Amino acid sequence: MIKAKKESEKFSATYRRIVPLWLATSLLSVLTGCSSPDVNASAQDKSATPSKVKTDCSRVAAAKDREACLLALPAKECEALGPTCLALQQARTINDEMAAAEKKIISKARARYASYTADDPAYLDDLEKDFSASANAWRTYRDTYCQAEPLIQGMSRNEQDALSAACKMSITRSRIEQLEQLAKSIP
């Protein structure tokens, strides 16, 4: 019994050391793989004309990682890749608008309800924490829903990125309108 417990503790200690190392290695490989230059670029003669697009994000398997790769591209490379990349860049702009609307709500609520802290000192902190949690949950829902919607409709994986980006933009625009109405409702 004691021997089995010691072996279990030994396994648990080893597992605790390996998992963070594996996660760090995986993250590093994803990040460096996403931004690495085209494999053929190193084999090309230096006097040869470089390829138009130096990063191949299509080789990244996971959709989230592929999106991150496309968003990290410079504007000219993004334009060369076409509408999917441009839609993601536009989605980032819309996300920034949504974040600004969320910040407006928090700052307006903090200013309006500052007096509440006399009776409840944690009121504003809880308000911000809960609102931020709901915003993060909404983003998770939007991203997951828009990733699944094209597949549910029977579209191919080649169409999935563009359709997902369009879905995210549409839903996010509606969300911004909701947030603006919420901001107006704060006296």
Backbone as ProteinMPNN parsed JSONL, in Angstrom:
{"seq_chain_A": "MIKAKKESEKFSATYRRIVPLWLATSLLSVLTGCSSPDVNASAQDKSATPSKVKTDCSRVAAAKDREACLLALPAKECEALGPTCLALQQARTINDEMAAAEKKIISKARARYASYTADDPAYLDDLEKDFSASANAWRTYRDTYCQAEPLIQGMSRNEQDALSAACKMSITRSRIEQLEQLAKSIP", "coords_chain_A": {"N_chain_A": [[0.824, -1.197, 0.0], [1.884, 1.27, 0.877], [4.019, 1.426, -0.88], [2.685, 1.601, -3.35], [1.46, 4.06, -3.015], [3.676, 5.754, -2.858], [4.72, 5.414, -5.433], [2.627, 6.5, -6.887], [2.701, 9.162, -5.99], [5.223, 9.801, -6.954], [4.806, 9.59, -9.712], [2.904, 11.615, -9.974], [4.398, 13.898, -9.255], [6.305, 13.897, -11.291], [4.636, 14.23, -13.481], [3.607, 16.782, -12.961], [5.86, 18.311, -13.514], [6.374, 17.81, -16.196], [4.116, 18.54, -17.745], [3.863, 21.498, -17.746], [6.241, 22.068, -19.141], [5.796, 20.753, -21.566], [3.557, 22.198, -22.48], [4.68, 24.768, -22.752], [6.593, 24.261, -24.732], [4.936, 23.453, -26.847], [3.42, 25.79, -27.272], [5.468, 27.554, -28.007], [6.34, 26.328, -30.383], [4.054, 26.596, -31.97], [3.795, 29.374, -32.115], [6.24, 30.139, -33.33], [6.112, 28.651, -35.644], [4.012, 29.783, -36.952], [4.858, 32.328, -37.685], [7.027, 31.881, -39.229], [9.225, 32.104, -42.097], [8.495, 31.28, -45.54], [9.135, 27.93, -46.456], [10.486, 27.397, -48.824], [11.838, 29.736, -49.255], [14.363, 29.864, -48.064], [15.79, 28.181, -49.649], [15.961, 29.468, -52.015], [17.822, 31.364, -54.42], [19.654, 34.239, -53.505], [19.569, 36.328, -55.297], [17.301, 35.882, -56.652], [13.825, 36.657, -57.133], [11.909, 37.321, -54.273], [9.21, 35.362, -52.893], [5.748, 36.381, -53.168], [4.074, 36.118, -50.908], [5.219, 35.488, -47.752], [4.617, 33.996, -45.557], [2.928, 31.053, -44.715], [-0.005, 30.535, -43.69], [-1.971, 28.707, -44.074], [-1.11, 26.219, -43.535], [-1.282, 25.837, -40.877], [-2.971, 23.989, -38.553], [-5.088, 24.176, -36.527], [-7.978, 26.183, -36.238], [-8.139, 28.547, -34.663], [-5.419, 29.087, -34.249], [-4.657, 29.473, -36.869], [-6.1, 31.762, -37.495], [-4.839, 33.553, -35.735], [-2.328, 33.573, -36.863], [-2.868, 34.706, -39.394], [-3.751, 37.226, -38.58], [-1.433, 38.279, -37.614], [0.013, 38.953, -39.802], [1.679, 41.315, -41.98], [0.112, 44.163, -43.601], [0.379, 44.164, -46.458], [1.038, 41.492, -47.081], [-1.257, 40.298, -46.154], [-3.194, 41.365, -47.887], [-2.34, 40.137, -50.232], [-3.036, 37.533, -49.741], [-5.784, 37.493, -49.866], [-9.449, 37.619, -49.55], [-10.148, 36.308, -47.109], [-8.158, 36.825, -45.202], [-8.266, 39.618, -45.185], [-10.866, 39.986, -44.226], [-10.574, 39.006, -41.639], [-8.815, 40.913, -40.632], [-10.497, 43.135, -40.708], [-12.363, 42.244, -38.896], [-10.869, 42.348, -36.587], [-10.696, 45.111, -36.256], [-13.378, 45.691, -35.76], [-13.661, 44.273, -33.384], [-12.039, 45.84, -31.769], [-13.615, 48.142, -31.675], [-15.767, 47.111, -30.25], [-14.532, 46.52, -27.816], [-13.928, 49.111, -27.014], [-16.515, 50.108, -26.622], [-17.285, 48.503, -24.482], [-15.465, 49.379, -22.522], [-16.364, 51.982, -22.264], [-18.853, 51.59, -21.091], [-18.099, 50.5, -18.599], [-16.562, 52.63, -17.519], [-18.478, 54.661, -17.444], [-20.373, 53.514, -15.732], [-18.815, 53.265, -13.426], [-18.409, 55.966, -12.817], [-21.048, 56.861, -12.445], [-22.08, 55.197, -10.415], [-20.408, 55.481, -8.247], [-20.962, 56.394, -5.687], [-22.175, 54.251, -4.49], [-20.29, 52.71, -3.29], [-19.98, 53.494, -0.698], [-21.766, 52.11, 0.924], [-21.315, 49.567, 0.015], [-18.348, 48.505, -0.473], [-17.119, 46.856, -2.406], [-18.656, 46.994, -4.632], [-18.277, 48.31, -7.221], [-15.984, 47.013, -8.143], [-16.89, 44.373, -8.271], [-18.925, 44.726, -10.153], [-17.412, 45.407, -12.441], [-15.823, 43.093, -12.68], [-17.775, 41.073, -13.084], [-19.017, 42.04, -15.414], [-16.865, 41.96, -17.2], [-16.382, 39.204, -17.209], [-18.751, 38.331, -18.386], [-18.481, 39.496, -20.904], [-16.243, 38.143, -21.878], [-17.282, 35.543, -21.929], [-19.265, 35.907, -23.848], [-17.68, 36.435, -26.113], [-16.386, 33.966, -26.373], [-18.589, 32.325, -26.926], [-19.417, 33.514, -29.391], [-17.142, 33.066, -31.039], [-16.954, 30.258, -31.042], [-19.489, 29.491, -32.002], [-19.495, 30.729, -34.554], [-17.405, 29.389, -35.71], [-18.416, 26.85, -35.94], [-20.789, 27.135, -37.421], [-20.459, 27.334, -40.383], [-19.662, 24.707, -40.937], [-21.824, 23.253, -40.025], [-23.662, 23.991, -41.905], [-22.732, 22.566, -43.984], [-20.558, 23.42, -45.456], [-17.3, 23.526, -47.014], [-14.017, 23.019, -45.566], [-12.295, 24.808, -46.728], [-13.884, 26.995, -47.208], [-14.591, 27.688, -44.689], [-13.021, 29.507, -43.073], [-13.43, 32.093, -44.223], [-16.242, 32.306, -44.085], [-16.628, 32.049, -41.334], [-15.337, 34.346, -40.421], [-16.982, 36.325, -41.548], [-19.365, 35.776, -40.202], [-18.591, 36.344, -37.551], [-18.11, 39.095, -37.773], [-20.68, 40.077, -38.357], [-22.218, 39.272, -36.105], [-20.79, 40.567, -34.115], [-21.143, 43.254, -34.774], [-23.861, 43.519, -34.16], [-23.695, 43.081, -31.428], [-22.213, 45.321, -30.624], [-24.104, 47.324, -31.051], [-25.964, 46.57, -29.077], [-24.405, 47.012, -26.79], [-24.009, 49.765, -26.97], [-26.626, 50.646, -26.55], [-26.932, 49.763, -23.94], [-25.049, 51.373, -22.656], [-26.275, 53.85, -23.024], [-28.437, 53.514, -21.374], [-27.502, 53.843, -18.838], [-27.869, 56.152, -16.386]], "CA_chain_A": [[0.0, 0.0, 0.0], [2.761, 2.437, 0.959], [4.787, 1.451, -2.12], [1.794, 2.096, -4.405], [1.248, 5.482, -2.776], [4.907, 6.452, -3.228], [4.802, 5.413, -6.889], [1.625, 7.452, -7.359], [3.234, 10.498, -5.731], [6.353, 9.977, -7.867], [4.21, 9.858, -11.025], [2.259, 12.922, -9.907], [5.446, 14.922, -9.265], [6.871, 13.912, -12.643], [3.595, 14.78, -14.351], [3.544, 18.231, -12.729], [7.013, 18.956, -14.15], [6.359, 17.592, -17.641], [3.005, 19.245, -18.391], [4.195, 22.89, -18.107], [7.287, 22.057, -20.159], [5.163, 20.385, -22.833], [2.732, 23.328, -22.904], [5.56, 25.849, -23.212], [7.177, 23.839, -26.004], [3.874, 23.496, -27.86], [3.122, 27.19, -27.555], [6.598, 28.106, -28.749], [6.35, 25.795, -31.749], [2.932, 27.195, -32.702], [4.104, 30.776, -32.39], [7.325, 30.268, -34.305], [5.666, 28.06, -36.906], [3.081, 30.704, -37.597], [5.513, 33.498, -38.251], [8.247, 31.524, -39.94], [9.146, 32.368, -43.527], [8.2, 30.174, -46.434], [10.19, 26.928, -46.464], [11.249, 27.514, -50.063], [12.577, 30.99, -49.301], [15.759, 29.642, -47.721], [16.432, 27.454, -50.736], [16.044, 30.328, -53.183], [19.011, 32.163, -54.617], [19.414, 35.579, -52.98], [19.28, 37.257, -56.381], [15.966, 35.57, -57.169], [12.754, 37.467, -56.577], [11.243, 36.622, -53.18], [7.8, 35.074, -53.138], [4.859, 37.465, -52.755], [3.638, 35.864, -49.548], [6.308, 34.792, -47.086], [4.08, 33.167, -44.492], [1.848, 30.185, -45.174], [-0.873, 30.254, -42.548], [-2.885, 27.613, -44.396], [-0.539, 24.971, -43.002], [-1.6, 25.767, -39.456], [-4.155, 23.128, -38.51], [-6.186, 24.668, -35.688], [-8.579, 27.41, -36.778], [-7.736, 29.693, -33.836], [-4.011, 29.366, -34.536], [-4.608, 29.988, -38.238], [-6.557, 33.149, -37.402], [-3.774, 34.334, -35.099], [-1.279, 33.696, -37.866], [-3.313, 35.68, -40.398], [-3.814, 38.553, -37.966], [-0.069, 38.751, -37.376], [0.644, 39.309, -41.075], [1.654, 42.719, -42.404], [-1.026, 44.487, -44.474], [0.615, 43.766, -47.852], [0.917, 40.032, -47.172], [-2.673, 39.99, -45.952], [-3.876, 41.677, -49.148], [-1.958, 39.131, -51.22], [-3.725, 36.277, -49.434], [-7.164, 37.581, -50.32], [-10.561, 38.096, -48.729], [-10.216, 35.732, -45.766], [-7.258, 37.589, -44.338], [-8.807, 40.978, -45.064], [-12.042, 39.914, -43.349], [-10.086, 38.876, -40.265], [-8.276, 42.22, -40.241], [-11.67, 43.976, -40.437], [-12.959, 41.738, -37.657], [-10.076, 42.876, -35.482], [-11.117, 46.503, -36.09], [-14.694, 45.656, -35.114], [-13.423, 43.857, -31.999], [-11.532, 47.017, -31.061], [-14.787, 48.992, -31.432], [-16.545, 46.488, -29.185], [-13.781, 46.723, -26.574], [-14.111, 50.518, -26.637], [-17.88, 50.227, -26.095], [-17.274, 47.876, -23.154], [-14.758, 50.288, -21.615], [-17.249, 53.129, -22.045], [-19.868, 51.161, -20.118], [-17.459, 50.374, -17.284], [-16.203, 53.952, -16.986], [-19.728, 55.38, -17.165], [-20.952, 52.894, -14.536], [-17.967, 53.64, -12.284], [-18.682, 57.369, -12.48], [-22.442, 57.008, -11.995], [-22.372, 54.419, -9.214], [-19.31, 55.616, -7.282], [-21.521, 56.587, -4.338], [-22.611, 52.958, -3.951], [-19.2, 52.077, -2.535], [-20.096, 53.856, 0.716], [-22.458, 50.998, 1.584], [-20.792, 48.294, -0.502], [-17.049, 48.875, -1.048], [-16.722, 46.002, -3.535], [-19.69, 47.083, -5.671], [-17.741, 48.636, -8.545], [-15.064, 45.945, -8.556], [-17.722, 43.233, -8.665], [-19.587, 45.098, -11.401], [-16.435, 45.285, -13.53], [-15.441, 41.68, -12.803], [-18.891, 40.339, -13.685], [-19.203, 42.505, -16.791], [-15.747, 41.415, -17.989], [-16.619, 37.763, -17.371], [-19.822, 38.141, -19.374], [-17.927, 39.859, -22.212], [-15.393, 37.022, -22.307], [-18.167, 34.423, -22.264], [-19.906, 36.238, -25.122], [-16.676, 36.234, -27.169], [-16.204, 32.522, -26.533], [-19.775, 31.855, -27.645], [-19.36, 34.002, -30.777], [-16.077, 32.389, -31.779], [-17.304, 28.849, -31.2], [-20.65, 29.417, -32.884], [-19.123, 31.096, -35.927], [-16.524, 28.348, -36.233], [-19.235, 25.673, -36.239], [-21.888, 27.42, -38.346], [-20.225, 26.915, -41.772], [-19.611, 23.244, -41.02], [-23.199, 22.782, -39.858], [-24.32, 24.234, -43.183], [-22.162, 21.662, -44.976], [-19.518, 24.067, -46.251], [-15.992, 22.873, -46.92], [-13.048, 23.694, -44.698], [-11.719, 25.926, -47.475], [-14.806, 28.124, -47.069], [-14.864, 27.908, -43.279], [-12.39, 30.706, -42.519], [-14.105, 33.304, -44.716], [-17.6, 32.34, -43.543], [-16.517, 32.302, -39.894], [-15.002, 35.764, -40.244], [-18.19, 37.102, -41.854], [-20.288, 35.536, -39.09], [-18.099, 37.099, -36.395], [-18.326, 40.528, -38.002], [-22.11, 40.348, -38.262], [-22.654, 39.133, -34.715], [-20.124, 41.595, -33.314], [-21.835, 44.528, -35.038], [-25.091, 43.496, -33.348], [-23.284, 43.212, -30.025], [-21.836, 46.721, -30.404], [-25.372, 48.063, -30.921], [-26.502, 46.257, -27.75], [-23.578, 47.686, -25.791], [-24.305, 51.199, -27.048], [-27.917, 50.835, -25.879], [-26.689, 49.588, -22.51], [-24.368, 52.59, -22.189], [-27.281, 54.923, -22.98], [-29.38, 53.27, -20.278], [-26.902, 54.255, -17.565], [-28.22, 57.587, -16.25]], "C_chain_A": [[0.862, 1.253, 0.0], [3.563, 2.566, -0.328], [3.939, 2.008, -3.267], [1.567, 3.597, -4.247], [2.481, 6.282, -3.189], [5.06, 6.513, -4.742], [3.809, 6.407, -7.478], [2.114, 8.887, -7.159], [4.389, 10.813, -6.676], [5.841, 10.313, -9.269], [3.606, 11.257, -11.054], [3.293, 14.046, -9.963], [6.077, 15.033, -10.647], [5.891, 14.561, -13.605], [3.511, 16.299, -14.206], [4.703, 18.964, -13.385], [6.927, 18.883, -15.667], [5.291, 18.433, -18.327], [3.346, 20.703, -18.706], [5.271, 22.972, -19.193], [6.7, 21.734, -21.525], [4.325, 21.539, -23.372], [3.589, 24.466, -23.442], [6.173, 25.51, -24.563], [6.144, 23.902, -27.119], [3.549, 24.929, -28.259], [4.234, 27.83, -28.378], [6.614, 27.608, -30.183], [5.212, 26.372, -32.58], [3.259, 28.632, -33.081], [5.207, 30.931, -33.425], [6.935, 29.669, -35.637], [4.766, 28.998, -37.664], [3.8, 31.843, -38.292], [6.777, 33.158, -39.022], [8.102, 31.788, -41.426], [8.845, 31.102, -44.307], [9.393, 29.225, -46.478], [11.067, 27.07, -47.698], [12.106, 28.769, -50.107], [14.047, 30.784, -48.979], [16.501, 28.927, -48.832], [16.613, 28.324, -51.974], [17.38, 31.049, -53.215], [18.701, 33.576, -54.151], [19.092, 36.579, -54.075], [17.889, 37.021, -56.969], [14.939, 36.456, -56.473], [12.09, 36.702, -55.441], [9.777, 36.396, -53.509], [6.952, 36.223, -52.603], [4.468, 37.317, -51.288], [4.691, 35.003, -48.872], [5.812, 33.845, -46.005], [2.919, 32.348, -45.033], [1.012, 29.761, -43.976], [-1.816, 29.089, -42.817], [-2.375, 26.283, -43.864], [-0.796, 24.8, -41.515], [-2.942, 25.066, -39.319], [-5.325, 23.731, -37.734], [-6.677, 26.02, -36.191], [-8.152, 28.648, -35.992], [-6.293, 30.084, -34.121], [-3.848, 29.951, -35.935], [-5.056, 31.456, -38.26], [-5.477, 34.034, -36.797], [-2.63, 34.578, -36.076], [-1.65, 34.755, -38.898], [-3.351, 37.1, -39.83], [-2.428, 39.141, -37.725], [0.626, 39.213, -38.656], [0.638, 40.816, -41.31], [0.543, 42.932, -43.436], [-0.823, 44.003, -45.907], [0.505, 42.256, -48.03], [-0.541, 39.618, -47.029], [-3.461, 40.248, -47.234], [-3.581, 40.623, -50.203], [-2.684, 37.807, -50.99], [-5.204, 36.313, -49.788], [-8.174, 37.916, -49.251], [-10.611, 37.524, -47.311], [-9.372, 36.538, -44.799], [-7.788, 39.003, -44.124], [-10.019, 41.008, -44.14], [-11.617, 39.788, -41.887], [-9.514, 40.197, -39.76], [-9.428, 43.175, -39.905], [-12.347, 43.548, -39.135], [-12.186, 42.254, -36.447], [-10.475, 44.33, -35.205], [-12.463, 46.566, -35.369], [-14.556, 45.22, -33.654], [-12.893, 45.021, -31.167], [-12.67, 47.986, -30.744], [-15.617, 48.439, -30.276], [-15.842, 46.678, -27.838], [-13.921, 48.164, -26.084], [-15.502, 50.739, -26.047], [-17.967, 49.625, -24.691], [-16.585, 48.781, -22.133], [-15.616, 51.505, -21.286], [-18.301, 52.788, -20.993], [-19.271, 51.104, -18.722], [-17.142, 51.755, -16.705], [-17.451, 54.762, -16.626], [-20.381, 54.829, -15.893], [-20.137, 53.255, -13.296], [-18.25, 55.08, -11.847], [-20.074, 57.52, -11.86], [-22.688, 56.351, -10.642], [-21.267, 54.492, -8.162], [-19.83, 55.749, -5.853], [-21.952, 55.268, -3.697], [-21.537, 52.315, -3.08], [-19.223, 52.463, -1.057], [-20.75, 52.719, 1.503], [-21.87, 49.643, 1.207], [-19.461, 48.568, -1.211], [-16.64, 48.065, -2.283], [-17.668, 46.119, -4.729], [-19.104, 47.3, -7.063], [-16.772, 47.573, -9.051], [-15.834, 44.714, -9.012], [-18.433, 43.501, -9.989], [-18.627, 44.897, -12.582], [-16.032, 43.829, -13.756], [-16.537, 40.88, -13.502], [-19.121, 40.743, -15.139], [-18.096, 41.956, -17.695], [-15.919, 39.921, -18.226], [-17.706, 37.51, -18.407], [-19.328, 38.481, -20.777], [-17.044, 38.736, -22.751], [-16.226, 35.809, -22.691], [-18.864, 34.676, -23.597], [-18.932, 36.016, -26.278], [-16.448, 34.747, -27.437], [-17.375, 31.924, -27.295], [-19.689, 32.237, -29.12], [-18.328, 33.219, -31.593], [-16.422, 30.93, -32.05], [-18.472, 28.677, -32.161], [-20.252, 29.683, -34.333], [-18.128, 30.112, -36.534], [-17.344, 27.132, -36.669], [-20.267, 25.92, -37.332], [-21.604, 26.997, -39.79], [-20.203, 25.392, -41.935], [-21.006, 22.647, -40.875], [-23.972, 22.942, -41.16], [-23.739, 23.377, -44.305], [-21.094, 22.286, -45.858], [-18.192, 23.337, -46.071], [-15.086, 23.656, -45.981], [-12.403, 24.876, -45.409], [-12.581, 27.174, -47.342], [-14.985, 28.552, -45.614], [-14.266, 29.213, -42.747], [-13.116, 31.976, -42.939], [-15.511, 33.425, -44.128], [-17.595, 32.612, -42.04], [-16.223, 33.769, -39.624], [-16.223, 36.643, -40.506], [-19.218, 36.975, -40.731], [-19.872, 36.365, -37.874], [-18.336, 38.59, -36.561], [-19.796, 40.887, -37.817], [-22.588, 40.313, -36.813], [-22.037, 40.225, -33.845], [-20.747, 42.964, -33.549], [-23.121, 44.617, -34.214], [-24.768, 43.694, -31.873], [-22.904, 44.659, -29.703], [-23.086, 47.577, -30.235], [-25.998, 47.825, -29.545], [-25.73, 47.005, -26.664], [-23.822, 49.194, -25.791], [-25.634, 51.517, -26.374], [-27.759, 50.706, -24.366], [-26.011, 50.829, -21.93], [-25.355, 53.751, -22.072], [-28.236, 54.753, -21.802], [-28.804, 53.63, -18.907], [-27.134, 55.757, -17.421], [-27.01, 58.477, -15.991]], "O_chain_A": [[0.62, 2.184, -0.767], [3.771, 3.675, -0.821], [4.431, 2.803, -4.068], [1.491, 4.322, -5.239], [2.363, 7.35, -3.79], [5.479, 7.536, -5.283], [4.115, 7.082, -8.461], [1.964, 9.728, -8.045], [4.527, 11.944, -7.144], [6.368, 11.206, -9.933], [3.768, 11.995, -12.026], [3.08, 15.044, -10.652], [6.351, 16.136, -11.12], [6.289, 15.359, -14.454], [3.363, 17.017, -15.195], [4.554, 20.122, -13.777], [7.366, 19.805, -16.354], [5.545, 18.987, -19.396], [3.14, 21.127, -19.843], [5.216, 23.843, -20.061], [7.056, 22.358, -22.524], [4.363, 21.835, -24.567], [3.264, 25.061, -24.469], [6.265, 26.369, -25.44], [6.45, 24.357, -28.222], [3.418, 25.239, -29.443], [3.968, 28.562, -29.331], [6.875, 28.382, -31.104], [5.384, 26.612, -33.774], [3.033, 29.057, -34.214], [5.106, 31.78, -34.311], [7.393, 30.145, -36.675], [4.762, 29.004, -38.895], [3.393, 32.273, -39.371], [7.518, 34.054, -39.425], [7.0, 31.71, -41.969], [8.936, 29.992, -43.781], [10.539, 29.671, -46.531], [12.28, 26.879, -47.615], [13.02, 28.854, -50.927], [14.902, 31.457, -49.557], [17.72, 29.055, -48.944], [17.346, 27.949, -52.889], [17.989, 31.311, -52.177], [17.595, 34.068, -54.377], [18.415, 37.575, -53.821], [17.366, 37.864, -57.697], [15.164, 36.939, -55.363], [11.735, 35.537, -55.622], [9.178, 37.132, -54.294], [7.372, 36.949, -51.703], [4.524, 38.279, -50.522], [5.02, 33.92, -49.355], [6.559, 32.962, -45.585], [2.04, 32.87, -45.718], [1.295, 28.751, -43.332], [-2.4, 28.539, -41.883], [-3.139, 25.324, -43.756], [-0.552, 23.729, -40.96], [-3.937, 25.499, -39.9], [-6.442, 23.785, -38.249], [-5.878, 26.894, -36.528], [-7.839, 29.681, -36.584], [-5.974, 31.269, -34.223], [-3.004, 30.819, -36.159], [-4.466, 32.283, -38.954], [-5.225, 35.136, -37.286], [-2.041, 35.659, -36.106], [-0.829, 35.607, -39.237], [-3.019, 38.06, -40.525], [-2.271, 40.359, -37.641], [1.706, 39.8, -38.599], [-0.288, 41.512, -40.895], [0.091, 41.978, -44.07], [-1.759, 43.482, -46.514], [-0.059, 41.788, -49.019], [-1.002, 38.697, -47.703], [-4.302, 39.436, -47.621], [-4.461, 40.254, -50.981], [-2.92, 37.051, -51.932], [-5.815, 35.263, -49.989], [-7.828, 38.426, -48.186], [-11.079, 38.204, -46.398], [-9.822, 36.888, -43.708], [-7.759, 39.52, -43.008], [-10.184, 41.945, -43.359], [-12.227, 40.39, -41.003], [-9.704, 40.558, -38.598], [-9.35, 43.931, -38.937], [-12.839, 44.381, -38.373], [-12.774, 42.559, -35.41], [-10.579, 44.734, -34.047], [-12.661, 47.392, -34.478], [-15.255, 45.74, -32.784], [-13.255, 45.171, -30.0], [-12.692, 48.584, -29.668], [-16.106, 49.19, -29.433], [-16.493, 46.967, -26.834], [-14.022, 48.407, -24.882], [-15.651, 51.48, -25.075], [-18.64, 50.171, -23.817], [-17.065, 48.931, -21.009], [-15.594, 52.0, -20.159], [-18.6, 53.597, -20.115], [-19.867, 51.603, -17.767], [-17.422, 52.018, -15.536], [-17.469, 55.466, -15.617], [-20.885, 55.595, -15.071], [-20.703, 53.521, -12.236], [-18.322, 55.372, -10.653], [-20.246, 58.226, -10.867], [-23.423, 56.89, -9.815], [-21.205, 53.641, -7.275], [-19.197, 55.265, -4.914], [-22.077, 55.19, -2.475], [-21.839, 51.474, -2.233], [-18.552, 51.825, -0.246], [-20.33, 52.407, 2.618], [-21.923, 48.692, 1.987], [-19.444, 48.834, -2.412], [-15.884, 48.561, -3.119], [-17.498, 45.418, -5.726], [-19.409, 46.545, -7.985], [-16.743, 47.268, -10.243], [-15.483, 44.085, -10.01], [-18.534, 42.617, -10.84], [-18.989, 44.293, -13.592], [-15.914, 43.386, -14.898], [-16.255, 40.097, -14.409], [-19.387, 39.896, -15.992], [-18.36, 41.538, -18.823], [-15.635, 39.427, -19.317], [-17.599, 36.586, -19.212], [-19.716, 37.823, -21.742], [-17.091, 38.418, -23.939], [-15.917, 35.123, -23.665], [-19.034, 33.75, -24.391], [-19.316, 35.467, -27.311], [-16.332, 34.324, -28.587], [-17.185, 31.114, -28.203], [-19.865, 31.39, -29.996], [-18.614, 32.767, -32.702], [-16.209, 30.428, -33.154], [-18.441, 27.811, -33.036], [-20.635, 28.936, -35.233], [-18.025, 30.018, -37.757], [-17.006, 26.467, -37.648], [-20.588, 25.007, -38.093], [-22.457, 26.34, -40.387], [-20.666, 24.859, -42.943], [-21.333, 21.653, -41.524], [-24.836, 22.126, -41.48], [-24.197, 23.45, -45.445], [-20.76, 21.732, -46.905], [-17.995, 22.618, -45.09], [-15.36, 24.809, -45.648], [-12.005, 25.845, -44.762], [-12.063, 28.29, -47.362], [-15.472, 29.648, -45.34], [-14.948, 29.951, -42.037], [-13.388, 32.841, -42.106], [-15.926, 34.509, -43.72], [-18.462, 33.325, -41.533], [-16.791, 34.366, -38.709], [-16.47, 37.598, -39.77], [-19.862, 37.955, -40.358], [-20.708, 37.013, -37.244], [-18.717, 39.273, -35.61], [-20.115, 41.895, -37.187], [-23.281, 41.223, -36.357], [-22.69, 40.746, -32.942], [-20.867, 43.755, -32.613], [-23.43, 45.663, -33.642], [-25.486, 44.394, -31.159], [-23.236, 45.164, -28.631], [-23.125, 48.457, -29.375], [-26.501, 48.758, -28.918], [-26.321, 47.559, -25.738], [-23.839, 49.824, -24.734], [-25.761, 52.54, -25.702], [-28.377, 51.45, -23.604], [-26.362, 51.28, -20.84], [-25.28, 54.542, -21.132], [-28.781, 55.733, -21.291], [-29.543, 53.713, -17.926], [-26.653, 56.544, -18.236], [-27.154, 59.692, -15.858]]}, "name": "protein", "num_of_chains": 1, "seq": "MIKAKKESEKFSATYRRIVPLWLATSLLSVLTGCSSPDVNASAQDKSATPSKVKTDCSRVAAAKDREACLLALPAKECEALGPTCLALQQARTINDEMAAAEKKIISKARARYASYTADDPAYLDDLEKDFSASANAWRTYRDTYCQAEPLIQGMSRNEQDALSAACKMSITRSRIEQLEQLAKSIP"}
